């Protein structure tokens, strides 16, 4: 018996076995193990059967565990700790059916020695627990959380022998867990929390036909993706071979298998994807690491193909946002896959002729549109906005303020025919919601020109013409000048009036408006334009001359002569004078042949010639005026002859 007087004595541990366990000689240790096994079997045989026998055996096992822990496992000498570990394994095997009741105790006593400072002790801890696990399978399941933590750590042991041996335990552990009624929830939760260490159990669960792995994928999805940026390597035991694999490669393989299962599960396009899975895919879209971005966008593309219902998910606005943003990714492969995903989503919405969360989608897309310079992204968003305007006009009518502003910003890239066409189409659909929206569009266009001086100077003329073709020149000029008359920025007004006037006077598309301004019906609009043109006297003079308001033109020349303008104004005026020599002002030039009928015209142009610097343009004007003056002299002579 194990007593205070004889602390080494125990029914399971013959006297000589104590010394043999701590001996470094392998033969002596084998003798000790055999002695322990024989003693335990003999004890059980002599104990008999019944409740009293069970109590006696239970008490003996508890004393044995206390003895092994106190005299061996807690000893500072590695030899003693090794002896204690192999003694535990021998006892566990010998207890046979009686081990079930004590399995947890055996496991928990030996498990801490995975962390022993001595590598040899850790090695024997692996061997000991391997034998205990084989015999105490139900105990393994009960203690799985503690075992799993320890296995995860020892698989990365610095000692190669320990690391390799741990893989055999790892494999046995997986076999035990999957034998029958596996505790999948518990296992997945543990794996999900420790994916930075291992994922071999995940792949094994995937091969187990009794487990619906797709239901558990959300728990491990993020962790597996985190492993894609892990540069560590590990050693894996498979069958009877040992080989090295990097963590990233293992994660890629595992995710590839998951993706295959995902495709097979949803190939019919009728099943609904787990909401949690959709959420983690969406969450991963925010990652910037290339391996994660690329792999996740592949999942996004497959989700777009296999799950048509995704366009009705609550999270679809954010889902679409991340797809569109990925189109602008600097990595060509990520961008290409994102474009494929977007194409499928767009096709689904177009074919179904419906989409949910319209206002949220519009908000996300317009925000991107206002802040991107990527032409592919701009075209993509314009196509989506156009589709939404076609499918959901009533809902989109509520979003006109943000849509019109975002669409107008696309004119910054109007040098692209594709973008210009898409922008004009979206703008036209906005106007179809109600003509009253054009004032808002016009205001946004004015604000765009005001914020981007270069855009106004370089492409303002082309933009204005294209917008006018869509809405009509008369309407555009009427509404736009009303907006401008509420603006107080004189420098901006001078520049935009010059562009508007030049477009009006030179564009072949504006010929109907020019003719309209000469009619009685167009006089009100002409007066409105004339008032707005006050911000640029050179433009105002050109408009007055076109409208045949020659007295007004004469007044404007007088105002110009009394003002102190810089070089830019005179350059602009020089261009106006050149314009007077074009086919547009042919009728005005013919009026010069009738100076008696249009004396104010001759006076205005003579005054203009007098205040202009000497130049070839001015000389050409003077030549025209000389003809008019000669005509005037001829008229006077004719009158005198009649008298």
PyMOL commands that set and color helices and strands:
alter all, ss='L'
color gray80, all
select helices_A, chain A and resi 15-21+26-47+51-73+78-115+119-135+137-142+144-154+160-177+184-193+200-207+213-227+247-265+275-284+290-306+308-312+316-327+332-352+358-371+375-391+393-397+400-413+417-432+437-451+453-471+473-484+490-506+508-516+523-535+537-546+550-561+567-580+583-594+599-611+616-642
alter helices_A, ss='H'
color red, helices_A
select strands_A, chain A and resi 233-238+241-246
alter strands_A, ss='S'
color yellow, strands_A
deselect
rebuild
show_as cartoon
